[in-house]
Amino acid sequence: MTHGPQNHSVIVGVLAVLVMAFLLGRGLLSLLRSAQARRRAASAHDLGSPVGGSAPSPPTAPPRMNGHGGGRRHRTSPPSAPDGAIVRVTGLTKRYGDFVAVDELTFSLDPRTITGFLGPNGAGKTTTLRLLLGLADPSAGEALVLGSRYADLDQPIRRVGAVLESNDFHPGRSGRDHLRVLALAADLPPSRVEEVLDLVDLGPAASRHVKTYSLGMRQRLGLAAALLGDPGLLVLDEPANGLDPVGMHWLRTFLRSFADDGGTVLVSSHVLAEVAQTVDRVLIIDRGHLVADALLDELAGRGRSLEDAYLALTAGDPS
């Protein structure tokens, strides 16, 4: 039996229709999957997303919050390394080619203390903080938090809160949404966002876009982010920058309360008068070298101000 040209055309037509139906079905399935992906992305966009770095590692256990001090737990036995130090830096060195940014720094931080980290511009302060927080690798030596490198800490957001930049925010998102996405990434309860907003006195402005914030408000938002995990150690780079006198007084009072409640603070600043009213101890770095490690009273005593001591130790450096 043979097929005529007409039957052959019918068969080809049917096959073409089947192929087109198959391809159309695949296309519709792809469109549906794309639409679902866009909806998920839109939901994430509404919450906001971390800017300028990876999100913190999700913890595996719920946070311990009891409302002390606006969400901070009362630390009767603060965690520390076996030797009692919260931070221990030994022989820390960082080289960029022939340039030595940090040269064999050695110091430690004890619980319940506020330590000022001072030095001229370019002295190596920010590099040291980045090494401590695992944002750069040392050329030699080590920086340990609770006896471990930052990268090896279990649930680091629950151990260390850090503010190195005040502009690390999406300008089109609100302060509250910025904190929400950080809390979501760290598996922290949404209620913690409201706690830290109240803690830094940013609640009334929390729904505003960050692009409308002053520099001082951005500093408070950065501090709120650092406090989300209720850490025992705060590492702050120029936290008083942009604060008015009322804001400086608030920051000083807050840091003192944080330390008295069992926390430890390392704060880098150029505002020496404010540092003198805030810290217990002073580290001064000059050209990558540690030139002073002393209690504030020892360094600035006998009628000499902290500024006098600082200038004497860093004389000749551009600032």
Number of C-alpha atoms within 10 A of each C-alpha: 3 6 8 8 8 8 11 11 12 11 11 11 12 11 12 12 12 12 12 12 12 11 12 12 12 12 12 11 12 12 12 12 12 12 12 12 12 12 12 11 11 12 11 12 13 11 17 22 21 17 13 11 8 9 15 17 13 16 17 10 9 10 15 12 14 11 11 11 14 16 21 23 19 17 16 8 9 15 17 16 15 9 10 16 17 25 23 22 19 15 15 21 24 23 14 9 7 6 8 16 21 28 22 18 20 17 14 16 20 18 22 22 21 26 26 26 26 24 27 20 14 16 23 23 24 19 19 25 22 15 24 24 21 15 14 13 16 20 16 15 16 20 28 23 25 20 18 15 17 20 14 12 16 13 18 20 23 21 19 23 24 22 22 18 15 20 16 15 21 18 15 13 19 22 31 23 22 26 28 25 22 24 22 17 17 22 18 20 14 13 11 22 26 20 20 27 25 16 19 21 17 19 16 9 16 20 13 16 17 23 15 13 17 12 15 18 21 24 24 26 29 26 25 26 24 24 28 27 28 23 19 27 31 24 22 24 21 19 24 25 15 16 19 11 11 9 17 17 15 15 20 18 12 16 20 20 14 24 19 16 21 19 27 27 27 23 26 25 20 18 14 15 11 16 25 18 11 21 21 17 21 27 20 23 26 23 19 23 19 20 16 17 19 15 16 21 15 13 18 18 12 8 7 12 16 20 15 12 16 21 13 10 16 18 12 8 14 9 11
